[in-house]
Amino acid sequence: MLQLINAGLGRTGTTSLKVALERLGFGPCFHMFDVVDDESRLRRWEGIVCDGETPDWEAVFDGYAAAVDGPCAIYHRQLKEAFPEAKMVLTVRDPEEWYRSTYDTLYQFALRSEANPPRPGSRQARLFRITSTMVWNGLFGGRFSNKDHAIEVYLRHNEEVVRAFGDDLLVYDVRQGWGPLCDFLGVEAPEEDFPHANDAASMRRRIARVAAGEAVSAG
């Protein structure tokens, strides 16, 4: 049963949030890499995103206490309806930094897949189908390469989340550390430093491995 849903788009500190939540006892925490690395989840999300299947959200997130990144940001309204008691977080980042980081990492997988289409039915092809349908052609309308348009969509997404959830939402920059997150969750802050996971260099390595058909993990 999900206790927390993050509506923040990828490259806003979602992996750091995942690590932090699991450290605070809100784990396991779902992340897009859970889809990348698991055939059954990949098949399920392909059905939801690309084929319009109506999901059983409790089954989709069975065993998870929190959800961040990837599909969760796009389907945050549906998830909140399915898990009305879940707390809502919106991870944010400076728009210019967010665009540069996303373009240099996640979008490179799309560009590579367009330039050199992966073998039909391969894991890479199916991941490209999901991300294109959901994000590049979906959320960004096929215009992510237009920086002004992409940033406008990013800001509009965040504004819509704030309007939808208002006072029940934590708008959170992971650079703020443990304080705001722990206050929001009503838990004590750990003594160790807040995790900073999946920087751009790490993400580029993961993208290259996905493009090569290798398994990856969010850790």
Secondary structure as UniProt FT lines:
FT   STRAND          4..6
FT   TURN            10..11
FT   HELIX           14..23
FT   TURN            24..25
FT   STRAND          29..30
FT   HELIX           32..36
FT   HELIX           39..51
FT   HELIX           57..60
FT   TURN            61..63
FT   STRAND          66..67
FT   HELIX           70..74
FT   HELIX           76..82
FT   TURN            84..85
FT   STRAND          87..91
FT   HELIX           95..104
FT   HELIX           106..115
FT   TURN            120..121
FT   HELIX           123..131
FT   HELIX           132..139
FT   TURN            140..142
FT   TURN            144..145
FT   HELIX           147..165
FT   HELIX           166..168
FT   STRAND          169..172
FT   HELIX           174..176
FT   HELIX           178..185
FT   HELIX           200..211
FT   TURN            212..213
//
